[in-house]
Amino acid sequence: MRACVATCCKAPDSGIRRARAWQTNPSRSSPSASPGVEASAGTYLQLEARASATPGIEFVALRYGFFYGPGTWYTREGDIGDQVRQQQLPIIGEGQGVYSFVHIDDAAETTAAALECPPGAYNIVDGNPSPQYLWLTAFARAAGAPAPPRVSEEEALRASGPDAVYYATRLRGASNEKARRELEFRPRPLEWI
């Protein structure tokens, strides 16, 4: 799972005064992050810092959680649904990595609301960050799959690499408090928990 970012900036003399950045996975990097996650997080932080320091630009960053809902990976019919039914998505180690999700419709509504919000960074995530062992087990049940297999961190590192191990074991959830307060963001609860 990789994050994505899009920015919209115009020169200050163009009359455009707003810059926006969108990214998925709002977690900040940590000393225990894998090299791939650390590099991605560093890129976002640099983009945010550069845009917020540009005179004449009002900068808004929307940091989305993992999208779920129609047309996303996280549905019974989506890619993750297929993977859990085929027993290809294990709980790694103790599965303590904490994921923040957001329904695709909540993300779309909040993106529109952000056109008029105060400058700053907002985590667009549900209100219930969940560790991998909890959400993945519940998602498998909702997708009609058996309980996910468990593998050690060492096995996952060999099979899937350091990013997968980081997400499953050390990812930190994000708070939506600022988005709730300033954007009146009211996300629906995660469907399968």
N, C-alpha and C positions, 0 to 999 in steps of 0.2 A: 504494500500500500504506500503510494507516494503522495505527497502533498502537491497541490497546484497553486499557482499564484498568477494573478493578472493585475496589472496596474494601469491606471489611466492618469496620465499627467500631461499637461500642456505647459508651454513656456509661460512664465508670469505675465508677459505682455500680450498674451493671446486673449485675455478676458476670462479664461477658464481658471477658477479659483479652487476647485475641489479636486482632490486626488483620492482614489479609492484603491485598496488592495484587498484581494480575496485570497484566502488560503484554507486548506483543509487541515485538520488536526491542530488545534490551538495550543497544544502543550509546548511549553518552552523547553529548550534543551537542558540537559542536566549533565553533571560530570560522568554519569554512568551511561549516557546515550551511546549508541553504536555510531561508527564513523559516518554512515549514510544519513542517519537521523540528525546528527550533530551538524553536518554540512547543510542539510535542508533548513534546519532551524536558524542557522547562522545567516543564510541567504535572506530569509524573511525578516530577521531582525535588522539586517543592513538596509533592506528596502524601506522598512518602516522608519528607521532612523533618518535615512536620506530624505524621504518625503516629508517627514514631520519637521525637519530642519530647514526646508526650502521656504524662503520668505514669500509671502503672498499666496501660499497654498494651505487650504484647510484639508488635513489628511484624516481619512477614516479607514481603519483596517477592520475587516470582518474575518474573524478566525472561526471557521466552521468545524464542527465535529464530523464524525464519520456519517455520511448521508445514508439514510434508510428510507424505505417507502417505494412507491411505484417507479420503475425504471432504474433503480439503483442495484448495487451488488447485494445489499442486505435485505432481501425478500425471499420468501419461500421459493419463488421461481428464478431468483437471481443467481449470480455466480457463487455467492457464499452459501446459499441454500443447496446448490448442487454439491459443493465441497463437503458440507456437513453430512449430507446423505451418503456420500461416497467415502466417508470417514477420512477425508484428506486434510481436515483442519483440526489439529489436536490442541488440547490444553497443554501449554508448555510449562514445565516445572510446576509451581503452585498456582500459576495463572493469576498472579497478583497485579499485573499491568492493568491500569484503570483507564477505560475507554469512555469518551464522551461522544454521544451520538446526537443527531438532529434529523428530524423528519424533513424530507425534501420540500414539502409544502411550507413548513414553518421557516425554512431557510429562504425560500423565495419571497414570502411575505415580509420577512425582516430585511431582506436586501432592498426591497422597495421602500420600506420605512427609513432605511439608512440614508436615503437621498437627502433627507432633511434633518439628520441628527447632528448633535454637537461633534466636533472633531475628537478623535481618539481611537483606541482599539477596543473592539467588542468581541467577546467569545460567544458565538452563536451555537449553543449546545443545549441539550436537554438538562433538566435539573437533577439528574440522578446518575452521575458517573458510576460505572460498574466495572468491577474487576473481570478479567477474561473468563475465569472459571465460572462466574455467575451468568454473564450475558451469553456466553457461548453455549452453555448447557441449556439455558432457557430457549435460545434461538433454535438449537437442534430439535428440542421438543416441539416447538411451534412449526418447524419445517417438516415434521414427521420423520425425523431421523433418530437413530439411536444416540445415546450419550456419546459425546466426543471422546476419542482415545486420549490417553495422557502419554506424554513423552518427556524425557529429562531435558534440561537446558542443553546438555552436551549433545544429545541426539538431534535436537532441533538446530543447533548451531551447524552441525555437519550437513543436515538435510536442507535447511532453509536459510541459513546465514544469520548474521548478527542483528539485522533489522527486525526479523521475525521474533527473535529472542527478546530484544528490547521491548517491542510492543507488548508482548505477552507477559513480561515479567517486571518491567520497570516504568512503563508509560504512566504518566500522572494525568488524572482527569482535570478538567477545567471548570471554572465557575462562570455561570451566566449572570451573576449578580448585577454587573454594570449594564448589560443589555436589558435585563428585566426593569431596572430602575430608569434608564434613560431612553430606551426604545419601546418600553412597555411590552417587551418580548414575553410571551406566555406559551412556551413550547408544550406540545402534547407529551404525555408520558411515553416512554419506550414501550412499544406494542407487546413485545414478547416477555417482558418481565412482570 
